[in-house]
Amino acid sequence: MDPKAREARRYTRQVSNLSGSNMRARITAVMVGRISRLGLGNHPGLLLRPAYEGYCDYAFGGRAGPSVAVEHLFHEFAHAAEFGPEVFRQRASIYGFHFNTPKEWVFDRYCADPKTMQATERELRTFAYQYHLMRTAGYRLDAEAFAAESARAMAFMHDWYWVPGEGDTARKAYCVEQILAHIESTRSADALGRLAAWLDVTARRLERLKRVRPRDGKYLVQNAPRYKADGTEYVIH
Ligand SMILES: [Zn+2]
């Protein structure tokens, strides 16, 4: 494995089996540690669901397919930073992020029907935020290795064929170039500031909902546990 690929893999901590509570506690501890390095360890608007995918119920998940890793959690943070607090109302709900992907009814299901590469453009900007947030949390990332690794995943986007370039190799090269340009033009302090501002709005929303409670003996937890930024468990009811 060449050094860049090794560097790209180094921060990827894949845990395919999260059923053991030891494993769950370990990965959660790693996440909580990284969050505290961002200076957000006591933020009331930062909720975690490590074993879930994406963003739901105002909580950030750490899963992508079979793998649970800190980088997936930071990718969700980066989406919040990329959206920014101004669009919280349009983009966040108890069901998750709204990506506004156009859909078309095809045979028996809705299919994404892209007319532009907007979705991929958003991902490319999101990767730049992820890079800066991970660096702030203490990860030593190489920008080029990170961009190359991130661009590989873009081939699975529904609007891939709208990305400029003849063939997959040229499209990937375009994505790498764009991610590096976004990394260059984004300031770390802005990335963290936008995430923190998103969490501030979230905290106000949660305060109004008054549904988040510390977990105590009264509540059965049927699903994978949810954590606050300091690692304590909470329930929603
Ligand atoms: Zn994404």
Boltz pocket constraint, residues with backbone or C-beta under 6 A from the ligand:
constraints:
  - pocket:
      binder: B
      contacts: [[A, 75], [A, 79], [A, 123], [A, 126]]
      max_distance: 6.0
